[in-house]
């Protein structure tokens, strides 16, 4: 049994708010699909116009860097194929910023992280 959780955050290249509702919905479905394909699960997530926040659970043998690489790389490729006009809005056609933030999350702070992610869009 294990309880290995990560809070992962990354942004759109140049923090451009290009992720409209249609793209956000598409990306959410892709993140879940990527997790299923690669052996980790998305507990909760929020996709905003210029950034992504995901709470992911994985087996200890799955490296955190692998999780991020799969989520960002595969989702970018699929999104740019589905929405080719995004390449015109982003210089050189890169969807995601190369950097990201990741932290491990224990069971004590898990609820706090979930609520924080779920309420990102309603923050004022």
N, C-alpha and C positions, 0 to 999 in steps of 0.2 A: 504494500500500500504506500502511496505517496501523496504529497500535497505540495506540488511545485507550481507556483503561479507567478506570472509576470505582468506588470503594467508597462505597456509599450506606447510610446508617443512619437509620431513623426509628422512632418509637414510637407505641403506641396512646395515644389521648387519656387523660390522667391516669395513664399507665403502668399501666392496669388490665390484669391478666392474663386477658383474655377470649378469646384465640385458642386454642381447644382443638385437638386433633389433627385433627378433621374440617375445621375452618376453616383450619388451617395447610396442609393438603393442597390445599384449594380455592384458597387464595391463591397457593401455589406454581405451580399450573397456570395461574392467571390472569396472574401476572407473566410467565411464558414466552409466553403468548398475546399479551399486551399488547406485549411486545418485538417479536414477529413482526409484529404489526399496525402498529407505529409505527417500525420500521426500526432497532432495536438488539437486541442479544442478551444474555441472562442467562448468564453463565459459571458462576456458582454462587450459592447463596443459602441463608439459614436464616431460618425464620420461628419465632419463639419466642412464648410466651404474651403478652408485652407489647412486643415489638419485632421489626423486620425488618432484616436485613443482606443486601445484594445486591452482587455483583460484576458489573458490566455493561460491555460493550464496544460502542462506537458509532463511526460515521463522524464525522470532525471537524465536519461541517456540522450535526450534531445537538447542540443545546445541552444542557448538563447539567441546567439548570433545566427544560427540556422533558421530559427523561427522568423526572425526579422527579415533575413535575406529572402526567404520564401514568400512571406507576406508582401513585401515591397516589390520584389522583382516580378513575381507572377502577376500580381494585381496590376502593376503598371503596364505590363505587356498586354494583358487582356483589355484593360480600360482604353489604352491608346488604339487598339484594334477596333474596339466597339464604338469609340467616340474619336475618330481621326482628327476632328477639328481642334482637339486639345493640343495637338502638336504645334498648331499655329499660335496658340496662346502662351505657350511655354518655350522659351529659347532653347534650341537644340532638341526639343521634343522629350525632355526628361520630366516625368510627372512628379517624382518625389525628390525632396532634398536628400543629400547623401547621408546626413547625420540622423540620429534618433536618440531617444531617451528610453532607458529601460531600468526597472527596479524590480527586485523580488518582493513578493507580497506574502506575508504570513497569514494564518487564519484569523488572527486578532484584527488586522486592518483590512481584511478582505471586503467586508461590508462597506467600510468607508470608501474604498477605492471604487467599488461598484456604483455606489450612489454618486460619487464625484463624476465618474464617466457618464452616467446616465443623465445627469443634470447639466452637462456642459452647454448644451444649446440654450437652456433657459437662464443661464447666468446673465446678470445685467451689468 
